[in-house]
């Protein structure tokens, strides 16, 4: 393995995990109460789905049996697509949120 492959094998999972943690925090942790079924299900999804997606990606580059690759491929790649759309939506919301907060605070200050 060359240096670029080693760095990619270290950096990509760290970035992937950090982005999943950010989405989990914004979508699950900050919107649900502790101990609820929805929070447990969302947390399980945000743990299992990246593992399956990573296994599907790695399976394409290794000598994993084709039957296992097929089982991992559709949920793994589907999660990657859903993850990217969720990430884009949340980041777009992060850009709009300060403007909306300012607008709402100005609206509350105005006399009725």
Secondary structure by P-SEA (a helix, b strand, c coil): ccaaaaaaaccaaaaaaaaaaaaaaaccccccccccaaaaaaaaaaaaaaaaaaaaaaaaaccccaaaaaaacaaaaaaaaaaaaaaaaaaaaaaaaaaaaaaaaaaaaccc
